[in-house]
Amino acid sequence: MKKKHIAIFASGSGSNAENISRFFANHPLAEVCLILTNKPDAAVVQRAQNLGIPCRIFNREEFYNSGAVLDDLKRFEVDFIVLAGFLWLIPSNLLVAYPKRIINIHPALLPKYGGKGMYGARVHQSVVENKEKESGITIHFVNEEYDAGDIIFQARCSVEAGDDADCLAQKVHELEYRHFPEVIASVVAKE
């Protein structure tokens, strides 16, 4: 059976992209065949190079107003798209081409602390400021709205009285690294 091909979109350091890529390096079901980013200076570019995975850098025009990114995905025979710290809304041509095959991770328990502008440290700061007792991760399918697709999986962590946004971010990252690759594998296995 042919392995499924996964493309990862990332905008930042790429630690989740690297973790996922390493998880699938010798996996029987799937492999990461392409990493894409909208930021030429993002650390994920170097991570992709170190991992020996092709990396495609694109701009807003290519993403929203041309078929260039979709063409790249087709050329690499991509079956699934994973968003790992990618902040742009996914255009309709990709949503149509990959229904229930675009997976995102969000650093909070959706539907709380989701939506446009809610990412990274902003999420953790809001959780701490609102004195929430728990936070966590939500892995979900992507649709035409930020953080509004069907939820696949959630994992929780406690928010202690002395936690600041950085402390909470560390707890959430640990959940991301532990669960995201396995949840992606479970979605791929259902195909």
Sequence and secondary structure as in RCSB ss.txt:
>XXXX:A:sequence
MKKKHIAIFASGSGSNAENISRFFANHPLAEVCLILTNKPDAAVVQRAQNLGIPCRIFNREEFYNSGAVLDDLKR
FEVDFIVLAGFLWLIPSNLLVAYPKRIINIHPALLPKYGGKGMYGARVHQSVVENKEKESGITIHFVNEEYDAGD
IIFQARCSVEAGDDADCLAQKVHELEYRHFPEVIASVVAKE
>XXXX:A:secstr
   EEEEEE SS  HHHHHHHHHTTT SSEEEEEEEES TT HHHHHHHHHT  EEE  HHHHHHSSHHHHHHHH
TT  EEEESS  S   HHHHHHSTT EEEEESS TTTT STT  THHHHHHHHHTT SEEEEEEEE  SSTT S 
EEEEEEEE  TT  HHHHHHHHHHHHHHHHHHHHHHHHHT 
